[in-house]
Protein backbone atom coordinates (compact mmCIF):
# COMPACT_ATOMS: atom_id res chain seq x y z
CA UNK A 1 0.00 0.00 0.00
CA UNK A 2 1.49 3.27 -1.09
CA UNK A 3 2.25 5.86 1.53
CA UNK A 4 3.34 8.94 -0.39
CA UNK A 5 4.11 11.89 1.79
CA UNK A 6 1.64 14.46 0.53
CA UNK A 7 1.83 17.17 3.12
CA UNK A 8 3.32 20.54 2.39
CA UNK A 9 3.55 21.00 6.16
CA UNK A 10 5.05 17.73 7.34
CA UNK A 11 7.76 15.61 5.72
CA UNK A 12 9.57 12.46 6.68
CA UNK A 13 12.47 14.56 7.86
CA UNK A 14 10.58 17.03 9.99
CA UNK A 15 6.96 15.98 10.32
CA UNK A 16 7.09 15.76 14.09
CA UNK A 17 9.03 17.81 16.58
CA UNK A 18 11.58 15.88 18.57
CA UNK A 19 10.49 14.87 22.00
CA UNK A 20 12.76 15.04 25.00
CA UNK A 21 15.26 12.21 25.12
CA UNK A 22 13.91 11.37 28.55
CA UNK A 23 11.09 9.55 26.81
CA UNK A 24 13.61 6.97 25.72
CA UNK A 25 15.56 6.73 28.93
CA UNK A 26 15.58 3.79 31.27
CA UNK A 27 12.64 5.12 33.29
CA UNK A 28 10.20 5.11 30.39
CA UNK A 29 11.75 1.99 28.95
CA UNK A 30 11.21 0.18 32.21
CA UNK A 31 7.68 1.47 32.47
CA UNK A 32 6.58 0.28 29.05
CA UNK A 33 8.81 -2.79 28.66
CA UNK A 34 8.35 -4.35 32.07
CA UNK A 35 4.76 -3.29 32.65
CA UNK A 36 3.19 -3.12 29.17
CA UNK A 37 -0.31 -3.55 30.53
CA UNK A 38 -0.20 -0.62 32.89
CA UNK A 39 -1.59 2.85 32.44
CA UNK A 40 -1.45 5.83 34.73
CA UNK A 41 -4.73 7.43 35.58
CA UNK A 42 -3.99 10.99 36.47
CA UNK A 43 -7.34 12.20 37.69
CA UNK A 44 -6.28 15.80 37.22
CA UNK A 45 -6.21 15.15 33.49
CA UNK A 46 -8.90 12.54 33.67
CA UNK A 47 -14.41 14.29 24.41
CA UNK A 48 -15.52 14.92 18.00
CA UNK A 49 -18.30 19.24 22.54
CA UNK A 50 -18.71 17.33 25.30
CA UNK A 51 -22.26 18.07 26.59
CA UNK A 52 -23.74 14.88 25.35
CA UNK A 53 -21.35 14.45 22.54
CA UNK A 54 -17.84 13.21 22.18
CA UNK A 55 -15.27 15.60 21.33
CA UNK A 56 -11.76 15.00 19.90
CA UNK A 57 -9.79 18.18 19.87
CA UNK A 58 -6.13 18.83 19.32
CA UNK A 59 -3.56 21.51 18.73
CA UNK A 60 -0.44 20.74 16.71
CA UNK A 61 2.36 22.35 14.78
CA UNK A 62 1.19 23.44 11.37
CA UNK A 63 4.60 24.19 9.86
CA UNK A 64 7.97 22.48 9.75
CA UNK A 65 10.38 23.48 12.46
CA UNK A 66 12.25 26.70 11.70
CA UNK A 67 15.77 27.58 12.82
CA UNK A 68 16.03 29.06 16.29
CA UNK A 69 17.33 32.29 14.79
CA UNK A 70 14.23 32.71 12.64
CA UNK A 71 11.72 35.35 13.63
CA UNK A 72 8.89 33.54 11.81
CA UNK A 73 6.28 32.49 14.40
CA UNK A 74 5.36 28.80 14.43
CA UNK A 75 1.59 28.58 14.63
CA UNK A 76 -0.06 25.67 16.34
CA UNK A 77 -2.94 23.67 14.96
CA UNK A 78 -6.28 22.95 16.59
CA UNK A 79 -8.25 19.91 15.51
CA UNK A 80 -11.71 19.34 16.96
CA UNK A 81 -14.95 17.61 16.08
CA UNK A 82 -18.55 16.86 17.00
CA UNK A 83 -20.62 13.77 16.32
CA UNK A 84 -23.42 14.05 13.74
CA UNK A 85 -25.90 12.28 15.99
CA UNK A 86 -29.10 14.20 16.65
CA UNK A 87 -29.31 17.97 16.73
CA UNK A 88 -26.38 20.12 17.82
CA UNK A 89 -27.44 21.63 21.11
CA UNK A 90 -26.44 24.54 23.30
CA UNK A 91 -23.95 22.44 25.27
CA UNK A 92 -22.12 21.50 22.06
CA UNK A 93 -22.06 25.13 20.98
CA UNK A 94 -21.00 26.72 24.26
CA UNK A 95 -18.67 23.88 25.23
CA UNK A 96 -16.74 23.69 21.97
CA UNK A 97 -17.92 25.38 18.80
CA UNK A 98 -18.09 28.90 20.24
CA UNK A 99 -14.54 28.45 21.51
CA UNK A 100 -13.42 27.38 18.04
CA UNK A 101 -14.47 30.74 16.64
CA UNK A 102 -12.05 32.47 18.99
CA UNK A 103 -9.22 29.97 18.52
CA UNK A 104 -9.30 30.06 14.71
CA UNK A 105 -7.91 33.59 14.83
CA UNK A 106 -4.73 32.46 16.58
CA UNK A 107 -4.16 28.94 15.30
CA UNK A 108 -4.26 26.92 12.10
CA UNK A 109 -7.52 25.08 12.63
CA UNK A 110 -9.20 21.94 11.32
CA UNK A 111 -12.75 21.10 12.44
CA UNK A 112 -14.32 17.82 11.47
CA UNK A 113 -17.53 15.85 11.80
CA UNK A 114 -16.76 12.59 13.57
CA UNK A 115 -19.08 10.26 11.72
CA UNK A 116 -16.92 7.22 12.53
CA UNK A 117 -17.51 7.79 16.23
CA UNK A 118 -21.24 8.07 15.61
CA UNK A 119 -21.59 4.37 14.76
CA UNK A 120 -20.24 2.97 18.03
CA UNK A 121 -23.86 2.65 19.23
CA UNK A 122 -26.99 1.80 17.21
CA UNK A 123 -27.83 4.57 14.74
CA UNK A 124 -30.16 5.40 11.85
CA UNK A 125 -28.32 4.69 8.59
CA UNK A 126 -30.84 6.79 6.66
CA UNK A 127 -30.02 9.84 8.78
CA UNK A 128 -26.23 9.63 9.12
CA UNK A 129 -25.38 11.36 5.84
CA UNK A 130 -28.01 14.04 6.36
CA UNK A 131 -26.90 14.66 9.93
CA UNK A 132 -23.27 14.91 8.79
CA UNK A 133 -24.07 17.64 6.27
CA UNK A 134 -26.29 19.41 8.78
CA UNK A 135 -23.51 19.43 11.38
CA UNK A 136 -21.04 20.86 8.86
CA UNK A 137 -23.54 23.59 7.99
CA UNK A 138 -23.91 24.44 11.67
CA UNK A 139 -20.13 24.76 12.04
CA UNK A 140 -20.11 27.36 9.28
CA UNK A 141 -23.25 29.09 10.51
CA UNK A 142 -21.76 29.48 13.97
CA UNK A 143 -18.81 31.37 12.53
CA UNK A 144 -16.17 28.89 11.43
CA UNK A 145 -14.34 30.86 8.73
CA UNK A 146 -13.11 28.77 5.80
CA UNK A 147 -10.37 31.30 5.13
CA UNK A 148 -8.94 30.47 8.55
CA UNK A 149 -10.12 26.89 9.17
CA UNK A 150 -10.66 23.65 7.28
CA UNK A 151 -13.92 21.75 7.74
CA UNK A 152 -14.06 18.09 6.77
CA UNK A 153 -15.71 14.74 7.47
CA UNK A 154 -13.71 12.24 9.52
CA UNK A 155 -14.44 9.26 7.25
CA UNK A 156 -13.21 11.24 4.23
CA UNK A 157 -9.66 11.07 5.63
CA UNK A 158 -8.81 7.37 5.58
CA UNK A 159 -5.72 7.86 7.74
CA UNK A 160 -7.94 8.06 10.86
CA UNK A 161 -9.00 4.43 10.47
CA UNK A 162 -5.59 3.16 9.34
CA UNK A 163 -3.78 4.74 12.27
CA UNK A 164 -6.42 3.40 14.64
CA UNK A 165 -5.59 -0.16 13.52
CA UNK A 166 -1.86 0.41 13.97
CA UNK A 167 -2.39 1.94 17.41
CA UNK A 168 -4.70 -0.93 18.37
CA UNK A 169 -1.79 -3.33 18.05
CA UNK A 170 0.04 -1.37 20.76
CA UNK A 171 -2.94 -0.80 23.08
CA UNK A 172 -3.22 -3.23 26.02
CA UNK A 173 -6.78 -4.47 26.44
CA UNK A 174 -6.58 -3.62 30.13
CA UNK A 175 -6.32 0.07 29.29
CA UNK A 176 -9.59 -0.03 27.39
CA UNK A 177 -11.39 -2.09 30.03
CA UNK A 178 -10.77 0.72 32.51
CA UNK A 179 -12.55 3.35 30.46
CA UNK A 180 -15.46 4.70 32.48
CA UNK A 181 -17.62 5.60 29.47
CA UNK A 182 -17.36 2.06 28.11
CA UNK A 183 -18.43 0.61 31.44
CA UNK A 184 -21.40 2.96 31.75
CA UNK A 185 -22.68 2.60 28.19
CA UNK A 186 -22.14 -1.13 27.94
CA UNK A 187 -24.01 -1.57 31.21
CA UNK A 188 -26.97 0.36 29.82
CA UNK A 189 -26.99 -1.41 26.46
CA UNK A 190 -26.18 -4.91 27.72
CA UNK A 191 -23.15 -6.94 26.70
CA UNK A 192 -24.99 -8.75 23.91
CA UNK A 193 -25.84 -5.44 22.21
CA UNK A 194 -22.45 -3.74 22.54
CA UNK A 195 -20.14 -3.71 19.54
CA UNK A 196 -16.36 -3.89 19.75
CA UNK A 197 -16.21 -0.31 18.43
CA UNK A 198 -17.54 1.00 21.74
CA UNK A 199 -14.57 -0.57 23.49
CA UNK A 200 -12.00 0.62 20.94
CA UNK A 201 -13.49 4.10 20.54
CA UNK A 202 -10.70 5.70 22.63
CA UNK A 203 -8.11 4.31 20.21
CA UNK A 204 -9.88 6.06 17.34
CA UNK A 205 -9.94 9.22 19.39
CA UNK A 206 -6.21 8.84 19.95
CA UNK A 207 -5.78 8.45 16.20
CA UNK A 208 -7.77 11.66 15.60
CA UNK A 209 -5.46 13.55 17.94
CA UNK A 210 -2.06 12.03 17.15
CA UNK A 211 -2.43 12.23 13.36
CA UNK A 212 -1.97 16.00 13.62
CA UNK A 213 0.94 16.03 16.12
CA UNK A 214 -1.08 17.62 18.89
CA UNK A 215 0.41 19.99 21.44
CA UNK A 216 -2.82 20.75 23.31
CA UNK A 217 -6.24 19.15 23.30
CA UNK A 218 -9.36 21.19 24.17
CA UNK A 219 -11.29 18.51 25.97
CA UNK A 220 -14.57 18.19 27.87
CA UNK A 221 -14.72 16.88 31.41
CA UNK A 222 -16.09 13.52 30.23
CA UNK A 223 -13.15 12.95 27.87
CA UNK A 224 -10.25 13.54 30.25
CA UNK A 225 -9.69 9.83 30.80
CA UNK A 226 -9.61 9.21 27.05
CA UNK A 227 -7.02 11.95 26.64
CA UNK A 228 -4.88 10.36 29.33
CA UNK A 229 -5.01 7.10 27.38
CA UNK A 230 -3.96 9.02 24.25
CA UNK A 231 -0.98 10.44 26.11
CA UNK A 232 0.04 7.05 27.41
CA UNK A 233 -0.38 5.48 24.00
CA UNK A 234 1.76 8.16 22.34
CA UNK A 235 4.53 7.52 24.86
CA UNK A 236 4.23 3.78 24.42
CA UNK A 237 4.47 3.91 20.61
CA UNK A 238 7.35 6.37 20.81
CA UNK A 239 9.23 3.96 23.05
CA UNK A 240 8.40 0.78 21.15
CA UNK A 241 9.07 2.10 17.63
CA UNK A 242 10.68 5.53 17.80
CA UNK A 243 14.16 6.81 18.57
CA UNK A 244 17.11 4.85 17.23
CA UNK A 245 14.87 1.93 16.25
CA UNK A 246 13.11 4.12 13.73
CA UNK A 247 16.38 5.66 12.53
CA UNK A 248 17.82 2.22 11.80
CA UNK A 249 14.88 1.67 9.46
CA UNK A 250 15.80 4.78 7.52
CA UNK A 251 13.54 7.20 9.34
CA UNK A 252 14.18 10.49 11.08
CA UNK A 253 14.44 8.98 14.52
CA UNK A 254 13.24 10.61 17.71
CA UNK A 255 9.59 10.75 18.69
CA UNK A 256 6.91 9.55 16.28
CA UNK A 257 4.14 11.40 18.11
CA UNK A 258 3.95 14.42 20.31
CA UNK A 259 2.44 13.76 23.74
CA UNK A 260 -0.54 16.17 23.95
CA UNK A 261 -1.54 18.21 26.98
CA UNK A 262 -5.15 18.98 27.98
CA UNK A 263 -6.72 22.38 27.45
CA UNK A 264 -9.98 22.74 29.37
CA UNK A 265 -12.03 25.87 28.67
CA UNK A 266 -12.47 27.98 31.83
CA UNK A 267 -16.23 28.19 31.31
CA UNK A 268 -18.79 26.41 29.22
CA UNK A 269 -16.97 23.08 29.13
CA UNK A 270 -19.87 21.41 30.90
CA UNK A 271 -23.32 22.87 30.24
CA UNK A 272 -25.92 20.94 32.20
CA UNK A 273 -29.39 19.63 31.45
CA UNK A 274 -32.45 21.88 31.75
CA UNK A 275 -34.24 19.12 33.67
CA UNK A 276 -31.38 18.08 35.97
CA UNK A 277 -28.62 20.48 36.95
CA UNK A 278 -26.39 17.57 37.93
CA UNK A 279 -26.47 15.88 34.51
CA UNK A 280 -24.71 17.05 31.40
CA UNK A 281 -26.80 18.42 28.52
CA UNK A 282 -26.89 15.51 26.10
CA UNK A 283 -28.26 14.44 22.74
CA UNK A 284 -28.79 10.97 24.15
CA UNK A 285 -31.12 12.15 26.91
CA UNK A 286 -34.62 10.75 26.26
CA UNK A 287 -36.40 14.09 26.68
CA UNK A 288 -35.84 16.91 24.20
CA UNK A 289 -36.97 19.22 27.01
CA UNK A 290 -33.56 18.71 28.61
CA UNK A 291 -31.70 20.70 25.96
CA UNK A 292 -31.85 23.77 23.75
CA UNK A 293 -31.07 22.76 20.17
CA UNK A 294 -29.36 25.40 18.06
CA UNK A 295 -32.13 25.21 15.46
CA UNK A 296 -35.05 25.32 17.90
CA UNK A 297 -37.53 28.04 16.90
CA UNK A 298 -38.33 30.93 19.22
CA UNK A 299 -41.49 29.44 20.70
CA UNK A 300 -39.79 26.13 21.47
CA UNK A 301 -36.92 27.89 23.24
CA UNK A 302 -39.36 29.95 25.28
CA UNK A 303 -41.33 26.86 26.26
CA UNK A 304 -38.23 24.90 27.30
CA UNK A 305 -36.91 27.73 29.45
CA UNK A 306 -40.33 28.28 30.97
CA UNK A 307 -40.59 24.61 31.97
CA UNK A 308 -36.96 24.05 32.99
CA UNK A 309 -36.21 22.88 36.51
CA UNK A 310 -35.68 25.58 39.15
CA UNK A 311 -35.66 25.82 42.95
CA UNK A 312 -37.43 27.70 45.74
CA UNK A 313 -34.50 29.82 46.89
CA UNK A 314 -34.82 33.62 46.63
CA UNK A 315 -32.68 35.53 44.15
CA UNK A 316 -30.07 34.16 41.74
CA UNK A 317 -26.53 33.09 42.61
CA UNK A 318 -23.55 31.21 41.22
CA UNK A 319 -21.71 28.30 42.86
CA UNK A 320 -24.23 27.28 45.51
CA UNK A 321 -23.99 23.45 45.60
CA UNK A 322 -27.62 23.29 46.68
CA UNK A 323 -28.68 25.17 43.53
CA UNK A 324 -27.15 23.36 40.52
CA UNK A 325 -29.93 24.48 38.15
CA UNK A 326 -29.52 28.11 39.14
CA UNK A 327 -25.77 27.96 38.57
CA UNK A 328 -26.24 26.27 35.18
CA UNK A 329 -28.79 28.79 33.87
CA UNK A 330 -26.69 31.73 35.04
CA UNK A 331 -23.68 30.21 33.29
CA UNK A 332 -25.65 29.85 30.06
CA UNK A 333 -26.76 33.48 30.29
CA UNK A 334 -23.18 34.60 30.99
CA UNK A 335 -21.80 32.77 27.95
CA UNK A 336 -24.60 33.84 25.61
CA UNK A 337 -24.54 37.48 26.69
CA UNK A 338 -20.75 37.76 26.70
CA UNK A 339 -20.81 39.34 30.15
CA UNK A 340 -18.46 38.50 32.98
CA UNK A 341 -19.50 36.29 35.87
CA UNK A 342 -19.39 39.29 38.20
CA UNK A 343 -21.61 41.36 35.90
CA UNK A 344 -24.19 38.59 35.65
CA UNK A 345 -24.16 37.98 39.40
CA UNK A 346 -24.80 41.66 40.09
CA UNK A 347 -27.46 41.98 37.38
CA UNK A 348 -29.46 38.93 38.43
CA UNK A 349 -28.94 38.63 42.18
CA UNK A 350 -32.33 40.13 43.09
CA UNK A 351 -34.37 38.64 40.25
CA UNK A 352 -37.10 36.08 40.71
CA UNK A 353 -37.29 33.07 38.41
CA UNK A 354 -39.97 34.56 36.19
CA UNK A 355 -37.96 37.69 35.45
CA UNK A 356 -34.74 35.78 34.89
CA UNK A 357 -36.33 33.22 32.56
CA UNK A 358 -37.64 36.02 30.36
CA UNK A 359 -34.20 37.61 30.29
CA UNK A 360 -32.54 34.29 29.42
CA UNK A 361 -35.08 33.45 26.72
CA UNK A 362 -34.64 36.80 24.99
CA UNK A 363 -30.84 36.46 25.12
CA UNK A 364 -30.97 32.94 23.64
CA UNK A 365 -33.37 33.89 20.84
CA UNK A 366 -31.33 36.97 19.89
CA UNK A 367 -28.08 35.01 19.88
CA UNK A 368 -29.30 31.96 17.97
CA UNK A 369 -31.42 33.72 15.32
CA UNK A 370 -28.47 34.79 13.08
CA UNK A 371 -27.03 31.27 13.32
CA UNK A 372 -30.35 29.76 12.24
CA UNK A 373 -30.69 32.15 9.28
CA UNK A 374 -27.15 31.46 8.10
CA UNK A 375 -27.63 27.70 8.52
CA UNK A 376 -30.64 27.76 6.25
CA UNK A 377 -28.64 29.59 3.58
CA UNK A 378 -25.78 27.09 3.73
CA UNK A 379 -27.87 23.92 3.81
CA UNK A 380 -29.82 25.11 0.77
CA UNK A 381 -26.60 25.42 -1.26
CA UNK A 382 -25.25 21.82 -1.40
CA UNK A 383 -22.60 22.64 -4.00
CA UNK A 384 -21.02 25.20 -1.70
CA UNK A 385 -21.08 22.85 1.28
CA UNK A 386 -19.61 19.95 -0.73
CA UNK A 387 -16.83 22.24 -1.91
CA UNK A 388 -15.97 23.27 1.64
CA UNK A 389 -15.89 19.65 2.83
CA UNK A 390 -13.85 18.51 -0.15
CA UNK A 391 -11.22 21.19 0.24
CA UNK A 392 -11.03 20.58 3.98
CA UNK A 393 -10.55 16.84 3.52
CA UNK A 394 -7.75 17.39 1.01
CA UNK A 395 -5.82 19.63 3.39
CA UNK A 396 -6.37 17.31 6.35
CA UNK A 397 -5.39 14.19 4.38
CA UNK A 398 -2.09 15.73 3.32
CA UNK A 399 -1.10 16.35 6.94
CA UNK A 400 -2.49 13.05 8.25
CA UNK A 401 -0.84 10.96 5.52
CA UNK A 402 2.57 12.37 6.42
CA UNK A 403 2.17 11.19 10.02
CA UNK A 404 0.76 7.84 8.89
CA UNK A 405 3.69 7.29 6.52
CA UNK A 406 6.10 7.80 9.41
CA UNK A 407 4.22 5.29 11.55
CA UNK A 408 4.23 2.64 8.82
CA UNK A 409 7.97 3.14 8.37
CA UNK A 410 8.76 3.07 12.09
CA UNK A 411 6.71 -0.11 12.57
CA UNK A 412 8.69 -1.87 9.87
CA UNK A 413 6.19 -2.15 7.01
CA UNK A 414 7.45 -2.69 3.46
CA UNK A 415 7.24 0.60 1.59
CA UNK A 416 5.49 0.43 -1.75
C-alpha positions, 0 to 999 in steps of 0.5 A: 500500500502506497504511503506517499508523503503528501503534506506541504507542512510535514515531511519524513524529515521534519513531520514531528518535533523531537520529544525530550530524550527522557522519553527513551531513557531507562525510566520510560523503557522500564515502564513500558517494557516491564509493565506493558499492561499498565496505564497511569490514571492521572485524575487531574487530566482525567471528548468529535463538545462534550455536553452529550457528545464526544469531542476530539480536539487537538492543537499541533504544529502546522509548519515544519520546524524553523531555525532558532534564529528565525523570527517567523512564528510557528503557529499551532494547529487545533483539531476538533470535532462533533458527532453528527448524531441528533441535533447540535445543542447549546452544550455543544455550541458553548462547550466547543464550537463557540470556543473554536471561533475564537481559537481560529484567529490564533491557530491553524484550525481543522474542524471535522464531523466525527461520523466514525464515532457516531456508529459505536452505538446503534444509529439510523443509517438513513439519517447519518449522511443528512446529519453529517451535512447538517452538522457541517452547515452548523459549524459554518453558521456558527462562525467557522471561517473557511479562510482560517479553518478547514472543515471536513468529514472524519471518514473522508480522511482514511488515515484516521482508520488506518492509524487506529488499527496500527495503534490498536496493536500497541494498546493493552486491552486492560487500558480499554477495560478501565474506560469509564464511558465504556463501562457505563454505556455497555451496562446500559446497552447490555453486553450482547448489544455492545459492539467492539467499536464502543470498546475501541473508541478511545483508540480512534480518538487517539488516532484523531489527535495524534495524526496531527501532532497535537500539542494541546487538546481542548477537551470536555470533562467527560473525555479527560480519561480518554485523553490520558489514554492518548498520552500514554499510547503516544509515549508507548508507541514512541518507546516501542518504535521511535528513537534509534529503532526508527532511525535504523529503518531509515527514518528520522528517529526521535519521537513519532508522536507528540504527547498532547496536553489537555486544554480545558475551557475555563467556562462552558466546558460542561453545560448541564441539562435543563431538567437536571442540573447535575447531569450534562446536557446531552443528545442521548437524553430521552427528553428533548426538554432537557436541551436547547437545540441550536435550530429550535424556533423561538417558541420552542426555546421559550417553552423549554426555558419556561418549563426548565427545573428551578428551585425555591431559593430567593434571588439568583446566585452562582456556585451554591452546591444546593442550587445546581440548576440556578448555577447552570442557567446563570452560566448559560446566560453569561456565555450567551450574553458575553458578560463577565460572571461578576456582571451577571451575578450583580445583574441577576442577584435580586431577580425572581425566576420569572424575570430571569427566565424572560431575560434568558429566553430573549438572550438565547433567541437573539443570539441563535437567530443569526445562526439559524438564518445562516444555517438555512442559507448554507444547507440550501446550497449543497454545491457550496457545502460539498466544496468546503468539505472537499477542500477541507478533507484534502488539506487534512489528508495531506497532513495526516498521511505524512504522520501515517507514513512515518508510523508505517515506516517506524513499525517496519512495514514494506514501503510500496 
